[in-house]
Amino acid sequence: MSVVWGHNFQFQYKPVDNATQLAYPVLSKPKLNRQTVYELMEQMLNVYGLDGQSCVLRTLCESSRVDISQDSIFGHLLSTILT
């Protein structure tokens, strides 16, 4: 830890006297599944004036015919999301 980091941390955050002053947020488990991802993709395409539902369905069909997971990490990610 450097002196600069220590000073920045001290100036940005109020020092705490004891642990009871800390408030930890309750983190809920994110509900991200394929249906949610597909709906988000559809909404983004609709914003650009495209027919989002047909584009997503066509992309799903086309991605099932072609193996793109061997091309790159991005291809593997897309293959995981779309199949």
C-alpha positions, -999 to 999 in steps of 0.1 A, spaced: 0 0 0 14 34 -9 13 66 10 -7 82 -18 -34 55 -18 -36 58 20 -42 95 19 -67 92 -9 -86 66 10 -85 87 42 -98 118 25 -126 101 5 -140 80 34 -149 90 69 -130 71 95 -150 46 115 -147 42 153 -163 8 155 -179 -18 132 -214 -9 143 -212 23 123 -208 3 91 -239 -3 70 -236 -33 47 -262 -33 19 -282 -65 14 -272 -79 -19 -298 -99 -37 -289 -126 -62 -292 -111 -97 -319 -127 -117 -302 -129 -151 -312 -158 -173 -314 -163 -210 -349 -150 -213 -339 -118 -197 -308 -114 -220 -330 -121 -250 -356 -95 -239 -328 -69 -233 -314 -76 -268 -349 -73 -282 -355 -39 -265 -321 -25 -276 -329 -35 -312 -364 -19 -309 -348 14 -298 -329 15 -331 -361 10 -351 -356 -27 -359 -380 -55 -353 -362 -68 -322 -382 -101 -318 -376 -113 -353 -339 -103 -352 -333 -122 -319 -351 -152 -332 -332 -152 -365 -299 -148 -346 -307 -178 -324 -315 -199 -354 -284 -189 -373 -261 -193 -343 -273 -229 -338 -262 -238 -374 -227 -223 -371 -201 -231 -345 -185 -198 -336 -171 -209 -302 -137 -220 -318 -129 -186 -332 -122 -165 -302 -132 -157 -266 -159 -134 -280 -172 -162 -302 -173 -186 -272 -192 -160 -252 -217 -155 -279 -221 -192 -284 -228 -196 -247 -254 -168 -247 -271 -178 -279 -273 -216 -276 
